[in-house]
Amino acid sequence: MKADRLTLVESGGIKKWACLTCPGGCGEVINLSLNPNQRPRWRISEDFWLRPTIHPSVHQKNECGCHFWIKNGQTTWCRGGRPSKPSKGEIDTCYRGK
């Protein structure tokens, strides 16, 4: 998975998962459930240029421990949630995988 890309997994036109490589630099693939009946769950929207916004924030519970928002394709770090070696902080596009 490319470090600067969020993959949106859909089935039958229904958004199922948002998958991205952790921007904290640990290399872990983060899979966010978009299922409204499951917890935890996230919502995703895209602007005209397909830049994703994810709500709520993402908080890694692994050694990386990063905590961030993605708004209009930009990673915004929460206080105390920025790792020592973060990636560049942009997610350029939303790629639709089926």
C-alpha positions as CSV (number, residue, x, y, z in Angstrom):
1,M,0.0,0.0,0.0
2,K,1.4,3.4,-0.9
3,A,2.2,5.6,2.0
4,D,0.4,8.6,0.6
5,R,-2.8,6.9,-0.4
6,L,-6.0,6.0,1.3
7,T,-7.8,3.0,-0.2
8,L,-11.6,3.1,0.1
9,V,-13.1,-0.4,-0.1
10,E,-16.6,-0.6,-1.4
11,S,-19.1,-3.4,-2.2
12,G,-22.3,-2.7,-4.1
13,G,-21.8,1.0,-3.8
14,I,-21.5,0.8,0.0
15,K,-18.3,2.1,1.7
16,K,-16.9,-0.7,3.9
17,W,-13.3,0.2,4.9
18,A,-10.8,3.0,4.7
19,C,-7.3,1.6,4.6
20,L,-4.1,3.6,4.9
21,T,-0.5,3.2,5.9
22,C,0.1,4.8,9.3
23,P,1.5,8.3,8.9
24,G,3.5,7.9,12.1
25,G,6.2,6.0,10.1
26,C,5.7,2.6,11.8
27,G,4.6,1.1,8.5
28,E,1.4,-0.5,9.9
29,V,-1.6,-0.7,7.6
30,I,-4.6,0.9,9.4
31,N,-8.0,-0.5,8.5
32,L,-10.9,1.8,9.6
33,S,-14.4,0.3,9.6
34,L,-17.0,2.5,7.9
35,N,-19.9,0.2,8.9
36,P,-22.4,2.3,10.9
37,N,-23.5,-0.7,12.9
38,Q,-20.0,-1.6,14.2
39,R,-17.8,0.1,16.9
40,P,-15.4,1.6,16.5
41,R,-16.4,3.2,13.3
42,W,-15.4,6.2,11.2
43,R,-17.0,8.3,8.5
44,I,-15.3,9.5,5.4
45,S,-16.0,12.3,3.0
46,E,-14.1,13.5,-0.1
47,D,-13.8,16.9,-1.6
48,F,-13.8,17.8,-5.3
49,W,-10.2,16.7,-5.7
50,L,-10.9,13.3,-3.9
51,R,-9.0,14.4,-0.8
52,P,-10.3,12.5,2.1
53,T,-11.6,13.7,5.5
54,I,-12.0,11.1,8.2
55,H,-14.0,11.5,11.4
56,P,-13.3,10.9,14.3
57,S,-9.6,11.0,14.8
58,V,-7.4,7.9,14.5
59,H,-5.4,6.8,17.6
60,Q,-2.9,4.0,17.2
61,K,-2.7,1.7,20.2
62,N,0.5,0.1,19.1
63,E,4.1,1.1,20.0
64,C,3.8,4.0,17.5
65,G,1.0,5.6,19.6
66,C,0.3,8.3,17.1
67,H,-3.0,10.2,17.2
68,F,-4.2,12.2,14.2
69,W,-7.0,13.7,12.1
70,I,-7.1,13.5,8.3
71,K,-8.8,16.7,6.9
72,N,-8.8,17.4,3.2
73,G,-6.0,15.0,2.7
74,Q,-3.8,16.5,5.3
75,T,-2.6,14.8,8.5
76,T,-3.1,17.0,11.6
77,W,-1.5,15.7,14.8
78,C,-3.3,15.7,18.1
79,R,-1.5,17.1,21.1
80,G,1.0,14.5,22.3
81,G,0.1,12.2,19.3
82,R,3.0,13.1,17.0
83,P,5.6,10.3,16.7
84,S,9.3,11.1,16.5
85,K,9.6,10.1,12.8
86,P,6.3,10.9,11.0
87,S,5.8,10.6,7.3
88,K,5.3,13.7,5.2
89,G,1.7,14.2,6.3
90,E,-0.3,14.2,3.1
91,I,-2.7,11.8,1.7
92,D,-3.1,12.9,-1.9
93,T,-6.0,10.9,-3.2
94,C,-8.7,8.5,-2.3
95,Y,-8.3,5.3,-4.4
96,R,-11.4,3.1,-4.7
97,G,-10.7,-0.6,-4.4
98,K,-13.4,-3.2,-4.8
